[in-house]
């Protein structure tokens, strides 16, 4: 009974925190989007990613760091205290939420594996050394079964280049397009998508779509350094979007051109209007603010940790009753 109470309390706390913070994130992400759009696309993409994944991380860390230790330290083992129906219901919701996220992530991995296995059936070699000097990862040439240009993989990433895309793009356009995909690999965007699947929660679709859109723009920015390269990448987008109908990107892959068409059009217009101003570093986070907040938070938690555990146990006791 002691173990069951601990499981019920822990998953209840997880579900309550995860639900409340996720609902707040789904309501206020537009404000974060508006703020982030004032900065570089890379900065905005990172900001949206942190905002999207924070509810899951905070709920998990708070449960493991506070709810579980407070129960183990202060809950008497020999007690006839029963667990109420509300706690059981909340715990079931927490377990279902976590299991659904795990299933969702595993399913995404399996789908990505099947997709790349299908692409692999039509490979006909790797690209020339000149291409590898632009894309310092494996670039595999495939036939029409794969998108014109896409990146896949988390631990062992690779870029897939179709025969049609290689024939229709000029050398400069191809190099710009490859730099775009390499940036996705360097930022581990497919891993970020996997984390989204693990932290699945209703109402987050719009936030994830906004992140995908701005991440493509961030990759565009990283791929060009002058107006000429911006025009090359815009030309590559136009040619590849005409090459085949736009389709949703396969799970845990990034394609240079994909639906919605409005997003591709916005990227093309943005590249054509490239003003030559240097972009902010795409991987730049507001480090001094994050480090300052983290240091202050850790200091407060360290000083008041025992008192926090006592208060949390009191709160969970009220929850159980």
Buried (B, 14 or more C-beta within 10 A) or exposed (E): EBEEBBBBBBBBBBBBBBBEBBBEBBEEBEEBBEEBBEBBBBBBBBBBBBBBBBBBBBBBEBBEBBBBBBBEEBBEEEEEEEBEEEBBEBBBBBBEBBEBBEEBBEEBBEBBBEBBEEBBEBBEEBBEEEBBEBBEBBBBBBEEBBBBBBBBBBEEBBBBBBBBBBEBBEEBBBBBBBBBBBBBBBBEBBBBBBBBBBBBBEEBEEBBEBBBBBBBBBBBBBBBBEBEBBBBBBBBBBBBBEBBEBEEBBBBBBBBBBEEEEBBEBBBEBBEEBEEEEBBEBBEBBEEEEEEEEEEEEEEEEEEEEEBBBEBBEEBBEBBE
